[in-house]
Amino acid sequence: MNGSVTVFSTPREVAVTTASTSLSRSHIWLLTLSSMAVALVIAAMAALYTALPEIAADTGATQQQLTWVVDGYTLALACLVLFSGALGDRYGRRIMMVLGLVVFAVASAIPLFLEEPAWIIASRAVAGVGAALVMPSTLSLLTGGFPPERRGVAVGLWAGVVSGGAVLGILGSGLLLQIWSWQAIFLAMTVAGAVFAVAGCTVPESVDEQRPPLDFWGGITASTAVGAVVVAAIEAPIRGWTDPLVLGLFGTGIVAAVGFAGVELRVPHPLLDVRLFADRGFGSGSVSVAVQFLVAFGYFLLFVQFMQLIFGYSPLMSAVAMAPMIAPLIGISIFAPRLAERFGLRLPTFVGLLCVGIALILVSRTTVDSSYIDVLWPLLILSTGLGLCTAPATAAIINGTPPEKHGVASAVNDAAREVGAAIGIAVSGSILAVGYADRIAPALPALPEAARGPVEDSLAAALEVTEKAGPAAAPLADFAKEAFVHGAQQASLALGILTVVMAFVLGAWAPGRITGRTSSAGEAPVLVDR
């Protein structure tokens, strides 16, 4: 099996070679390895959330440096994933996955020897480059290696793992922090990357046999567009949404996106044929994926802080509290593509996003006195909604492109996720910060000058101040918690309203059930969108 090549054949040849729809051991192994590899690179996005306080204490990293420890990875991944998908199509998806895992493992090992903040940030950025090679390769290996009759289940499981990967990362890092230091997280990522790289050599190669020339100008303009938007989203909560740099970055992203579209419409072998977005399945699926990750990562930011600062949970317990969402998320994702095949993309997209939106609106009613059960059942509704709409959206993106371009289609799916996640964190964080600052403001004049800044900055800093001040500061701690909950309520409500609105928009845009109708005797069937 090692060294074999999967190419793309005519429909008649595919029908012959996939006559047997039962999965072989090689198919099961390919699905397992692809899912584990993508789970690793997604988990790495969120794995350091719970370790940032320890990293700051051990290395002296500033708040801005801590931000880039997390976001440097996301930025590199988002900028390069589209071009990486094209590299996989041309040179081979397996070799790109293995190469990406090697780069990821080597980069993750750097903080084990060099603990300075600059080195940690650099290592995370390089690991993001490796992750950009891995993500589109895993999905395109599945779509190229699985028979069409079984492809929906494979894509569904892959999409479920992607959506649950961030939770797995938070859970795993919380467990490691209980038994060792923050460096254990980097060691675990190094070992896992190395093991998966070796295992990746055992799966068959998949490549576009035509090997079209690479569209470098398309890659440059796409990376510039995505990078500018992501950096703007990262800097907006710190500098403000009207800061000249933030506005300039958003403007640069828009101009680069227009330039990308112009390039792709003119070159003979485009990196991404932008006309694909006119296809209702491809276009609505791409936007749906972006919205899903926008609200999911925006909510994760609120949830983890709520568990630790309001409920007083440890990093591990915060991750355990989020873990129940994995079961409905992955379980529903497995059969959700079949629902889309039967009823069309419209129904699972609308119902799924509507569930997510309702869950977030319910979360906005959470108070300081709420219990974990009050938070748990909206979390399960949210994960059910994501399970319904995630896999069908991914399948629609893949199905909207020819097989030889599945690497690029996978990259579009991944880029939509990363941009959505970055914007979701920025929007959620900004609304939370504004809401907290507005409510805490009346308490500031009565505080000593040295305490005003930390109390105004965040609840975490305010609790540190009140802990040092002793029992007399307990009313201030309670007031700060109420201010945080107010900001979290506003952020959840904004995310919920956005999701409900997008549920109706995408419900109208996404295609319904496709049926065959014969217009007259002897003529080919006509596809009708219902």
C-alpha positions as CSV (number, residue, x, y, z in Angstrom):
1,M,0.0,0.0,0.0
2,N,2.9,2.4,0.8
3,G,3.9,4.3,-2.3
4,S,0.8,3.6,-4.4
5,V,-0.9,6.5,-6.1
6,T,-4.6,7.4,-6.4
7,V,-5.5,9.2,-9.6
8,F,-8.8,10.4,-10.8
9,S,-10.6,8.4,-13.4
10,T,-13.7,8.6,-15.6
11,P,-17.1,8.0,-14.1
12,R,-17.3,4.6,-15.7
13,E,-14.0,3.6,-14.2
14,V,-15.0,4.9,-10.8
15,A,-18.2,2.9,-11.0
16,V,-16.2,-0.3,-11.7
17,T,-13.6,0.2,-9.0
18,T,-16.2,1.2,-6.3
19,A,-18.7,-1.6,-7.0
20,S,-18.0,-2.9,-3.6
21,T,-18.9,-0.4,-1.0
22,S,-17.7,-2.2,2.1
23,L,-14.7,-0.5,3.8
24,S,-11.4,-2.3,3.8
25,R,-8.8,-2.2,6.5
26,S,-6.9,0.4,4.5
27,H,-10.0,2.6,4.3
28,I,-10.5,2.4,8.1
29,W,-6.8,3.1,8.7
30,L,-6.9,6.1,6.3
31,L,-10.0,7.5,8.1
32,T,-8.4,6.9,11.5
33,L,-5.1,8.5,10.6
34,S,-6.7,11.5,8.8
35,S,-9.0,12.2,11.7
36,M,-6.2,11.9,14.3
37,A,-3.9,14.2,12.3
38,V,-6.6,16.9,11.8
39,A,-7.6,16.6,15.5
40,L,-4.0,17.3,16.5
41,V,-3.6,20.5,14.5
42,I,-7.0,21.8,15.6
43,A,-6.3,20.9,19.2
44,A,-3.1,22.8,19.0
45,M,-5.1,26.0,18.3
46,A,-6.8,25.9,21.7
47,A,-4.3,23.8,23.8
48,L,-2.5,26.8,25.2
49,Y,-5.5,28.8,26.4
50,T,-5.3,27.2,29.8
51,A,-1.5,27.4,30.0
52,L,-1.0,31.2,29.3
53,P,-0.8,32.2,33.0
54,E,1.9,29.7,33.6
55,I,3.8,30.7,30.5
56,A,3.6,34.3,31.6
57,A,4.9,33.5,35.1
58,D,7.8,31.4,33.9
59,T,8.9,33.4,30.9
60,G,7.9,37.0,31.8
61,A,5.8,37.3,28.6
62,T,3.6,40.4,28.3
63,Q,-0.1,40.3,27.5
64,Q,0.6,41.2,23.9
65,Q,3.2,38.4,23.6
66,L,0.7,35.9,25.1
67,T,-1.8,36.9,22.5
68,W,0.6,36.2,19.7
69,V,1.6,32.8,21.3
70,V,-1.9,31.7,20.5
71,D,-2.6,33.8,17.4
72,G,0.7,33.3,15.6
73,Y,-0.3,29.7,14.9
74,T,-3.7,30.7,13.7
75,L,-2.3,33.4,11.4
76,A,0.2,31.2,9.7
77,L,-2.4,28.5,9.2
78,A,-5.0,30.8,7.8
79,C,-2.7,32.5,5.4
80,L,-1.1,29.4,3.9
81,V,-3.9,26.8,3.9
82,L,-5.3,27.7,0.5
83,F,-1.9,27.5,-1.3
84,S,-1.1,24.4,0.7
85,G,-4.2,22.7,-0.7
86,A,-3.0,23.5,-4.2
87,L,0.5,22.0,-3.4
88,G,-1.2,18.8,-2.3
89,D,-3.2,18.5,-5.5
90,R,-0.1,19.0,-7.6
91,Y,2.6,17.1,-5.6
92,G,0.6,14.7,-3.6
93,R,-1.7,14.9,-0.5
94,R,0.1,12.3,1.5
95,I,3.6,13.8,1.1
96,M,2.2,17.2,2.1
97,M,0.5,15.7,5.2
98,V,3.7,14.0,6.2
99,L,5.8,17.0,5.6
100,G,3.4,19.2,7.5
101,L,3.4,16.8,10.5
102,V,7.3,16.8,10.5
103,V,7.3,20.7,10.4
104,F,4.7,20.8,13.2
105,A,6.6,18.3,15.4
106,V,10.0,20.0,15.0
107,A,8.5,23.5,15.6
108,S,6.6,22.3,18.7
109,A,9.9,21.0,20.2
110,I,11.6,24.4,20.1
111,P,10.0,25.7,23.4
112,L,11.4,22.6,25.2
113,F,14.9,24.1,24.7
114,L,14.3,27.8,24.2
115,E,11.8,29.3,26.6
116,E,12.0,33.0,25.7
117,P,8.7,34.5,24.6
118,A,10.0,35.4,21.1
119,W,11.1,31.8,20.5
120,I,7.7,30.5,21.6
121,I,5.9,32.8,19.3
122,A,8.2,31.9,16.4
123,S,7.8,28.2,17.1
124,R,4.0,28.5,17.0
125,A,4.1,30.4,13.7
126,V,6.3,27.7,12.1
127,A,3.9,25.0,13.6
128,G,1.1,26.9,11.9
129,V,2.9,26.5,8.6
130,G,3.0,22.7,9.2
131,A,-0.7,22.7,10.2
132,A,-1.5,24.5,6.9
133,L,0.0,21.6,5.0
134,V,-1.8,19.0,7.1
135,M,-5.4,20.2,7.2
136,P,-6.4,20.2,3.5
137,S,-4.4,17.1,2.9
138,T,-6.3,15.0,5.4
139,L,-9.7,15.7,3.9
140,S,-8.7,15.4,0.3
141,L,-7.0,12.1,1.1
142,L,-10.4,10.9,2.4
143,T,-12.4,12.2,-0.6
144,G,-9.9,10.8,-3.1
145,G,-9.5,7.4,-1.3
146,F,-13.1,6.6,-0.3
147,P,-15.8,5.2,-2.7
148,P,-18.5,7.8,-3.3
149,E,-21.0,5.6,-1.4
150,R,-19.0,5.8,1.8
151,R,-17.6,9.3,1.4
152,G,-20.4,11.1,3.3
153,V,-19.7,9.1,6.5
154,A,-16.0,9.7,6.2
155,V,-16.5,13.5,5.7
156,G,-19.0,13.5,8.5
157,L,-16.7,11.9,11.0
158,W,-13.8,14.2,9.9
159,A,-15.9,17.3,10.3
160,G,-17.1,16.2,13.7
161,V,-13.5,15.6,14.8
162,V,-12.5,19.1,13.5
163,S,-15.4,20.7,15.5
164,G,-14.5,18.8,18.7
165,G,-10.7,19.2,18.3
166,A,-10.6,22.5,20.2
167,V,-12.4,20.8,23.1
168,L,-10.0,17.9,23.0
169,G,-7.1,20.4,23.0
170,I,-8.4,22.2,26.1
171,L,-9.1,18.9,27.9
172,G,-5.7,17.4,27.1
173,S,-3.8,20.6,28.1
174,G,-5.7,20.8,31.3
175,L,-4.8,17.2,32.2
176,L,-1.1,17.8,31.4
177,L,-1.0,21.0,33.5
178,Q,-2.3,18.9,36.5
179,I,0.8,16.6,36.3
180,W,3.5,18.8,34.8
181,S,4.3,22.3,33.5
182,W,3.2,24.1,30.3
183,Q,6.1,22.5,28.5
184,A,4.3,19.1,28.7
185,I,1.8,20.5,26.1
186,F,4.6,21.1,23.6
187,L,6.2,17.7,24.3
188,A,2.9,16.0,23.7
189,M,2.4,17.9,20.4
190,T,6.0,17.0,19.3
191,V,5.5,13.3,20.0
192,A,2.1,13.1,18.4
193,G,3.3,14.9,15.3
194,A,6.3,12.6,14.9
195,V,4.2,9.5,15.4
196,F,1.5,10.6,12.9
197,A,4.2,11.6,10.4
198,V,5.6,8.0,10.5
199,A,2.2,6.5,10.3
200,G,1.3,8.8,7.4
201,C,3.9,7.0,5.2
202,T,1.7,3.9,5.2
203,V,-1.4,5.4,3.4
204,P,-1.7,5.6,-0.4
205,E,-0.7,8.7,-2.3
206,S,-3.4,10.8,-3.9
207,V,-2.6,13.4,-6.6
208,D,-4.0,15.3,-9.5
209,E,-2.5,13.4,-12.4
210,Q,-2.7,16.5,-14.7
211,R,-0.3,18.5,-12.3
212,P,-1.3,22.0,-13.4
213,P,1.2,24.8,-12.8
214,L,0.9,26.6,-9.5
215,D,-0.9,30.0,-9.4
216,F,1.7,32.0,-7.4
217,W,0.0,35.4,-7.8
218,G,-3.3,33.8,-6.6
219,G,-1.5,32.4,-3.6
220,I,0.1,35.8,-2.8
221,T,-3.1,37.7,-3.0
222,A,-5.1,35.1,-1.1
223,S,-2.5,35.0,1.7
224,T,-2.5,38.8,1.9
225,A,-6.3,39.0,2.0
226,V,-6.7,36.3,4.7
227,G,-3.6,37.5,6.7
228,A,-4.7,41.1,6.8
229,V,-8.3,40.3,7.9
230,V,-7.0,37.9,10.6
231,V,-4.4,40.3,12.0
232,A,-7.1,43.1,12.0
233,A,-9.4,40.8,13.9
234,I,-6.6,40.0,16.4
235,E,-5.6,43.6,17.0
236,A,-9.2,45.0,17.1
237,P,-9.9,44.0,20.7
238,I,-6.6,45.6,21.8
239,R,-6.5,48.8,19.7
240,G,-10.2,49.3,19.1
241,W,-12.3,48.6,15.9
242,T,-11.9,52.2,14.7
243,D,-8.1,52.3,15.2
244,P,-6.3,53.4,11.9
245,L,-4.2,50.3,11.8
246,V,-7.2,48.0,12.2
247,L,-9.2,49.9,9.6
248,G,-6.1,49.9,7.3
249,L,-5.7,46.1,7.7
250,F,-9.4,45.4,6.9
251,G,-9.1,47.7,3.9
252,T,-6.0,45.9,2.7
253,G,-7.8,42.6,3.1
254,I,-10.7,43.8,1.0
255,V,-8.4,45.2,-1.7
256,A,-6.3,42.0,-1.8
257,A,-9.5,39.9,-2.0
258,V,-10.7,41.9,-5.0
259,G,-7.2,41.4,-6.5
260,F,-7.4,37.7,-5.9
261,A,-10.7,37.5,-7.7
262,G,-9.3,39.4,-10.6
263,V,-6.3,37.2,-10.9
264,E,-8.3,34.0,-10.7
265,L,-10.7,35.1,-13.4
266,R,-7.8,35.6,-15.8
267,V,-5.2,32.9,-15.3
268,P,-5.6,29.6,-17.2
269,H,-5.1,27.4,-14.1
270,P,-6.5,29.4,-11.1
271,L,-5.7,28.5,-7.6
272,L,-9.4,28.7,-6.9
273,D,-12.0,29.3,-9.5
274,V,-14.0,32.0,-7.8
275,R,-17.0,31.2,-10.1
276,L,-17.5,28.2,-7.8
277,F,-19.0,30.6,-5.2
278,A,-21.9,31.1,-7.6
279,D,-22.8,27.5,-6.9
280,R,-25.3,27.6,-4.1
281,G,-24.0,24.5,-2.4
282,F,-20.3,25.7,-2.5
283,G,-21.0,29.3,-1.6
284,S,-23.5,28.7,1.2
285,G,-21.4,25.9,2.6
286,S,-18.3,28.1,2.8
287,V,-20.2,30.9,4.6
288,S,-21.9,28.4,6.9
289,V,-18.5,26.9,8.0
290,A,-17.2,30.5,8.7
291,V,-20.3,31.3,10.8
292,Q,-20.0,28.0,12.7
293,F,-16.5,28.6,13.7
294,L,-17.1,32.3,14.4
295,V,-19.8,31.6,17.0
296,A,-18.1,28.4,18.3
297,F,-14.7,30.0,19.1
298,G,-16.4,33.2,20.3
299,Y,-18.4,31.1,22.7
300,F,-15.4,29.0,23.8
301,L,-13.6,32.2,24.8
302,L,-16.6,33.1,27.1
303,F,-17.1,29.5,28.4
304,V,-13.6,28.9,29.6
305,Q,-13.3,32.2,31.4
306,F,-16.8,31.7,33.0
307,M,-15.9,28.3,34.3
308,Q,-12.6,29.5,35.8
309,L,-13.5,33.0,37.0
310,I,-17.2,32.6,38.1
311,F,-17.4,29.0,39.0
312,G,-13.8,28.8,40.3
313,Y,-12.9,25.7,38.2
314,S,-9.4,24.6,37.6
315,P,-8.1,24.5,34.0
316,L,-8.7,20.8,33.9
317,M,-12.2,21.0,35.4
318,S,-13.1,23.8,32.9
319,A,-12.1,21.4,30.1
320,V,-14.1,18.5,31.6
321,A,-17.1,20.8,31.9
322,M,-17.0,21.4,28.1
323,A,-16.3,17.7,27.3
324,P,-20.0,16.6,27.1
325,M,-20.5,18.6,23.9
326,I,-18.2,16.2,22.0
327,A,-20.7,13.2,22.0
328,P,-23.6,14.9,20.2
329,L,-21.2,16.9,18.0
330,I,-19.4,13.9,16.6
331,G,-22.4,11.5,16.8
332,I,-24.7,13.7,14.8
333,S,-22.0,14.7,12.4
334,I,-21.7,11.0,11.2
335,F,-25.2,10.8,9.8
336,A,-25.8,14.5,9.1
337,P,-24.5,14.2,5.5
338,R,-27.1,11.5,4.8
339,L,-29.8,14.0,6.0
340,A,-28.4,16.5,3.5
341,E,-28.4,13.9,0.7
342,R,-32.1,13.2,1.4
343,F,-33.4,16.7,2.2
344,G,-30.8,19.0,0.7
345,L,-28.3,21.3,2.4
346,R,-31.0,23.8,3.3
347,L,-32.7,21.9,6.1
348,P,-29.7,20.8,8.2
349,T,-28.1,24.3,7.7
350,F,-31.2,26.1,8.8
351,V,-32.1,23.8,11.7
352,G,-28.5,23.5,12.9
353,L,-27.7,27.2,12.9
354,L,-31.1,28.0,14.5
355,C,-30.3,25.6,17.4
356,V,-26.9,27.2,17.8
357,G,-28.4,30.7,17.9
358,I,-31.1,29.7,20.4
359,A,-28.5,28.1,22.6
360,L,-26.4,31.3,22.6
361,I,-29.5,33.4,23.4
362,L,-30.2,31.0,26.3
363,V,-26.6,31.4,27.5
364,S,-27.1,35.2,27.6
365,R,-29.6,34.6,30.5
366,T,-26.9,33.1,32.6
367,T,-26.2,35.0,35.9
368,V,-23.6,34.9,38.7
369,D,-25.8,32.6,40.6
370,S,-26.3,30.1,37.8
371,S,-25.3,26.5,38.3
372,Y,-23.3,24.2,35.9
373,I,-26.6,22.6,34.8
374,D,-27.8,26.0,33.7
375,V,-24.8,26.2,31.4
376,L,-24.7,22.5,30.4
377,W,-28.0,22.1,28.6
378,P,-27.5,25.2,26.3
379,L,-24.1,23.8,25.5
380,L,-25.6,20.5,24.4
381,I,-28.1,22.3,22.2
382,L,-25.3,24.2,20.7
383,S,-23.3,21.1,20.0
384,T,-26.3,19.4,18.5
385,G,-26.8,22.3,16.1
386,L,-23.1,22.3,15.1
387,G,-23.3,18.5,14.5
388,L,-26.3,19.0,12.2
389,C,-24.8,21.7,10.0
390,T,-21.0,21.2,10.1
391,A,-20.6,18.0,8.1
392,P,-23.2,18.9,5.4
393,A,-21.5,22.3,4.8
394,T,-18.1,20.6,4.4
395,A,-19.6,18.0,2.1
396,A,-21.2,20.7,0.0
397,I,-17.9,22.4,-0.5
398,I,-16.2,19.2,-1.6
399,N,-19.0,18.1,-3.8
400,G,-19.0,21.5,-5.5
401,T,-15.5,21.0,-7.0
402,P,-14.1,18.4,-9.4
403,P,-12.2,15.5,-7.7
404,E,-8.8,16.7,-8.9
405,K,-9.3,20.0,-7.0
406,H,-10.4,18.5,-3.7
407,G,-7.2,19.7,-2.1
408,V,-8.1,23.3,-2.8
409,A,-11.7,22.7,-1.9
410,S,-10.5,21.3,1.5
411,A,-8.4,24.4,1.9
412,V,-11.4,26.7,1.3
413,N,-13.2,24.8,4.0
414,D,-10.2,25.2,6.3
415,A,-9.6,28.9,5.5
416,A,-13.3,29.6,6.2
417,R,-12.9,28.0,9.6
418,E,-9.7,29.9,10.6
419,V,-11.0,33.3,9.5
420,G,-14.3,32.7,11.2
421,A,-12.6,31.6,14.4
422,A,-10.3,34.7,14.4
423,I,-13.2,37.1,13.9
424,G,-15.4,35.2,16.4
425,I,-12.7,35.5,19.2
426,A,-12.2,39.2,18.3
427,V,-15.9,40.1,18.3
428,S,-16.7,38.1,21.4
429,G,-13.7,39.5,23.2
430,S,-14.4,43.1,22.2
431,I,-18.1,43.0,23.4
432,L,-17.1,41.3,26.6
433,A,-14.4,43.9,27.3
434,V,-16.8,46.8,26.6
435,G,-19.6,45.4,28.7
436,Y,-17.2,44.7,31.6
437,A,-15.7,48.2,31.4
438,D,-19.1,49.8,31.3
439,R,-20.3,48.0,34.4
440,I,-17.1,48.2,36.5
441,A,-16.7,52.0,35.9
442,P,-18.8,53.2,38.9
443,A,-16.5,51.3,41.3
444,L,-13.2,52.8,40.0
445,P,-13.3,56.3,41.6
446,A,-13.4,54.8,45.1
447,L,-10.3,52.6,44.5
448,P,-6.6,53.5,45.1
449,E,-4.8,54.7,42.0
450,A,-2.7,51.6,41.7
451,A,-5.7,49.3,41.8
452,R,-7.8,51.1,39.2
453,G,-5.9,49.9,36.1
454,P,-6.0,46.2,36.9
455,V,-9.6,46.3,38.0
456,E,-10.6,48.1,34.9
457,D,-8.7,45.7,32.6
458,S,-10.3,42.4,33.3
459,L,-12.0,40.2,35.9
460,A,-8.9,38.1,36.3
461,A,-6.8,41.1,37.3
462,A,-9.6,42.4,39.5
463,L,-9.7,39.1,41.4
464,E,-6.0,39.2,42.0
465,V,-6.3,42.7,43.5
466,T,-9.2,41.7,45.8
467,E,-7.4,38.5,46.9
468,K,-4.4,40.6,48.0
469,A,-6.7,43.1,49.8
470,G,-8.4,40.4,51.9
471,P,-12.0,39.9,53.0
472,A,-12.7,43.6,53.0
473,A,-12.5,43.6,49.2
474,A,-15.1,40.9,48.8
475,P,-17.9,43.3,47.7
476,L,-15.6,44.6,44.9
477,A,-14.9,41.0,43.8
478,D,-18.7,40.3,43.6
479,F,-19.3,43.6,41.7
480,A,-16.5,42.7,39.2
481,K,-18.0,39.3,38.7
482,E,-21.4,40.8,37.9
483,A,-19.7,43.2,35.5
484,F,-18.0,40.2,33.7
485,V,-21.3,38.3,33.5
486,H,-22.9,41.4,32.0
487,G,-20.3,41.6,29.3
488,A,-20.6,37.8,28.7
489,Q,-24.3,38.1,28.4
490,Q,-24.0,40.9,25.8
491,A,-21.4,38.9,23.8
492,S,-23.6,35.7,23.9
493,L,-26.7,37.6,22.9
494,A,-24.9,39.3,19.9
495,L,-23.5,35.9,18.8
496,G,-26.9,34.4,19.1
497,I,-28.7,37.0,17.1
498,L,-26.1,36.9,14.4
499,T,-26.5,33.1,14.2
500,V,-30.3,33.2,14.0
501,V,-30.1,35.9,11.2
502,M,-27.6,33.8,9.3
503,A,-29.8,30.7,9.8
504,F,-32.5,32.4,7.8
505,V,-30.1,33.9,5.2
506,L,-28.4,30.6,4.5
507,G,-31.6,28.7,4.7
508,A,-32.8,30.8,1.8
509,W,-29.5,30.5,-0.1
510,A,-28.6,26.9,0.4
511,P,-30.0,24.4,-2.1
512,G,-32.9,22.2,-1.2
513,R,-33.4,18.6,-2.2
514,I,-32.1,17.8,-5.7
515,T,-34.4,15.5,-7.6
516,G,-34.3,14.1,-11.1
517,R,-37.1,14.9,-13.6
518,T,-37.3,13.7,-17.1
519,S,-38.6,16.5,-19.3
520,S,-39.7,14.3,-22.2
521,A,-39.2,10.8,-23.5
522,G,-35.6,10.0,-24.4
523,E,-34.2,13.2,-22.9
524,A,-31.7,13.3,-20.0
525,P,-33.1,13.9,-16.5
526,V,-33.2,17.5,-15.4
527,L,-32.1,18.4,-11.9
528,V,-34.7,20.3,-9.9
529,D,-33.9,22.2,-6.7
530,R,-36.8,21.9,-4.2
